[in-house]
C-alpha cells in the first residue's frame, strides 16, 4: 500500500483497537482489516484507489458484510437424518 494516507488508516485502526485490546491483538487485527480493505479497494478501483475508498469498507469488513465472514464457520445441521 504505497498510496499516501493508507498508513494513517492503519494507525487509526490500531489506536482504536488498542483501546479495548492488547497491543499484539490490536496490531494483528488492524493489519488484517486494512489489508482486506486495501485488497477490496484495489479490486474495485485499481491503481486509482484513495485511502477514503478503504475507509468506507472497514465497517463492512468488521461486520462481515458481503457474504464472506471471517472466523469460525457455522455448523449446519443435516435434516436428512443420515448419520444417526
Secondary structure as UniProt FT lines:
FT   TURN            4..5
FT   HELIX           6..18
FT   TURN            19..20
FT   HELIX           23..45
FT   HELIX           46..48
FT   HELIX           51..63
FT   TURN            82..83
//
